[in-house]
Amino acid sequence: MKLTIIVYFMLGYSLYAQNPTEGVFTLYPSLGLNASQIHGDSYTGFNKAGAFAGVAVNARLSPKASLDLGFYFSQKGARHVPNPVKGNYNFYFLNLNYLDIPLSFKFLLNKNYFITLGPSFAYLISYYEEIDYVNYTGAYKFRDFEYGVNVGLGKKIKERFAVEVRSSNSIVPIRTYGSFTSTVFYPNPVAQFFNQGFYNNLLTLMLTYKINLKKQTSESQ
């Protein structure tokens, strides 16, 4: 991760050197809302809401392409409430607090729409797990680090504001099934590979604000 950050800023610096009259780096503070679920538990649906906030540093590669390096606080997890009408009396709640660091390639489709795509790395700050109204936090440990992939579609809504819908998914388990994994049968190797435990599935609606660093610097002088 340190190497990625170093390469990112070296690339941005070289681009700035080639275009000294144009700003290369841009800040994008963001605020949003997560809807999440856990692939691998016995429940379905993006029923867990969570906070999303942070900032991304953008380095322009060309008039239409750029790279975003984000630093976000992101709440993920799962939530299931009982439904006695259907004979379901189970309660489950899981809240995972992450420091999320995605590296995203951003491409402008036209003057209003853009797409983002790239890997992400996250560190688990803390979590809380409750099963049938009993606190199970710490009983079944989650991995400290999450590795995932993100894809998003965004739209510019004002000169400096944009809105984006982003989908994020773990590519390795955030918690394994342990020895139980070997007893589960899946019809093909791909399904077997992606069913080794719990995986975060996330939908994020985020509002971003553009801060042009070059312009801010010029004005301060």
Order of alpha helices (4+ residues) and beta strands (2+ residues): alpha-beta-beta-beta-beta-beta-beta-beta-beta-beta-alpha-beta-beta-alpha
